[in-house]
Amino acid sequence: MLISIATAALPAVAEDGYDLWLRYKPVSAEWRREYRPLAQALLLPRAPSPTIRAAERELRRGLAGLLGAEPQQAGSVRRDGTLLLGTPASSPTIARLDLPLAQLRPGGYLIRSVVVDGHRATAIAANDDIGVLYGSYRFLRLLQTRQPIAQLDLASSPQIQLRLLNHWDNLDRTVERGYAGQSLWDWWRLPDFRDPRYTDYARANASIGINGTVLNNVNAKSDSLTPRYIAKAAALADVFRPYGIRVYLSARFNAPMEIGGLGTADPLDSDVRHWWRDKADEIYAAIPDFGGFLVKANSEGQPGPQDYGRSHADGANMLAAALEPHGGVVMWRAFVYAHDNPEDRAKQAYSEFKSLDGEFADNVVLQVKNGPIDFQPREPFHPLFGAMPHTPLMMEFQITKEYLGFATHLAYLGPLFEEVLDADTCRSASGRCDGSATVASVVDGSLHGYRTTGIAGVANIGTDRDWSGSIFNQANWYVFGRLAWDPRDSARAIAEDWLSMTFVPDGSFVGPAADMMMASREAVVDYMTPLGLAHLMGTGHHYGPAPWVDTLARPEWNPVYYHRADARGIGFDRTAEGSDAVAQYAPPIAAKFAGRSSVPEKYLLWFHHLPWNYPMSTGRDLWGELVYRYDRGADEVAAMRRQWSALHRYVDRERFAKTADFLAIQQREARWWRDACIAYFRSVSGRELPRGVRPPEHALAYYRAQKFPWAPGH
Ligand code: GCW
């Protein structure tokens, strides 16, 4: 008695975000009365695998938290409210139910309310144990989001096979473009010390269906392939295995020279081929389910096959041959551009890879960024999607917000991912834009019948207690996983689930908070790069505005390369009169993007160079519209801040305050972006500010003088 009084007197434990969306806070008494009778006992397969054990642990933990009581262990169905877990092969009870499991893909699950021996039960069934684990997380999500569970009949299968995080983590624990502390991987103390956090990382990923992780930066070090580091990766693989997560490594192309003592890394050299085969054998001996290699080659100074006059296909196929006997894949990145290539940077990946369609080995997948430049707040979809019917293409999204205000700015990426996945490539069999050839249909393999399908997200995870550098950045990890599972899911619905689980499943909170999230990415577009502008960020670190930079060695590293503003106008002409990048799209899209009046306004200056007085659909001229958008973006952040303040009573103090502080930073920085860009474009255009518009706080020189040598992630 004394103890419970003492406990009750303790202040509520602060929430720091560590639990992510797996908080399992108690439901109300009313919901408990509804849920409890349906989740009282757990019937597991007789010989539970480590994966089934993980499902059991999660259900126990989740139900204990949500309902105040763990389910009892059952040997058979002897009472109502038993949860039946398993596959037909592992559980005679599941087998007897004769469920329609044939419709499921690997990893898919079925959750159904059934009657067994006269008792009500809920089957969480699949054809494989990992499906049972995914189904268990889904069952918990139903409770977390307060869905009825009495009459369940739902089936779900992942639509994409490889659902991967890419960590740009270095061996010294710095993270390229990482804004959430150090790398989670404590390489130095591995393999002996296995931080319990690795298990929580695996739980979080499994809860959203992520099934692979590339541990090291694509700007790779050969050391990752030495025996010492293979042993460290193997330890992580051991932790992740029960959760269905395979490890992959970024491979440095000239590793045979750097750590193998060879004089070349030529992919057609037999010693080199041998070296990689032996290396693959060595890795698989330590990690039997190793996933494969991710490779950045001949891009931004990384070594690659072109150093030896060989093609990307030669390089990829050589590695593929080494992995093939073990079932591994090569994910070869299409993010290439060269400083000595005068071609529009937006065209270079397509120019390089399109002609190689069909030249790649069966276990090679090309990994293509969502847009043709580089993870900007907005880009049109990459023209390679739909253009390589004979080569599986996988999507690369960036979850970490290198170009969207780092960890501090609240920008929900669901709408960005959705906009890309829903885009119609118009590469349907009929050539019509009938919505049947979306980017999602390329990536999930349905359009071209790809044998391997995949999607990768550059992780935003680090050692920060909240994992992602801010509470709302967790939503970007979450929505990536959910869209990887089903690229046709809705960003809004996913945001609502995330809000319900991360904060509280109360419509009066979830509705307004989801509105705020859904508007947030567009706000960033407006205050950074409206109307199709891109890459105006500070040089190198990409923090803050620097549209004036024109001094860097490589032309395409300079913001002026992208906006091309001068006294007459602004924008990059990518029509036939300009770089003709439009021609890389299917003809109907090319025609749409090429027309000044048909191009969607959001891509206007991506494809067109226009005079400052160009008349816009709003009745303003281009200059006036640009200023208006910058204002609108900054105003939207002010509105987000007010919105968040109004929600304070739904959120615990620590997470509320952190988010509120970050929104204050974002408001200040949105204003900075707006002011600096308006000051700069006014100086180039020589135009006056439209009437009533607030002048920038400082003169242009002030903004130009800002320096950030210690910005994170660089
Ligand atoms: O987005 C750019 C980044 C680089 C990154 C590169 C890439 C890993 O600025 O930091 O390097 O793209 O994707 O390879």
Boltz pocket constraint, residues with backbone or C-beta under 6 A from the ligand:
constraints:
  - pocket:
      binder: B
      contacts: [[A, 168], [A, 176], [A, 177], [A, 218], [A, 219], [A, 296], [A, 300], [A, 335], [A, 374], [A, 375], [A, 402], [A, 540]]
      max_distance: 6.0
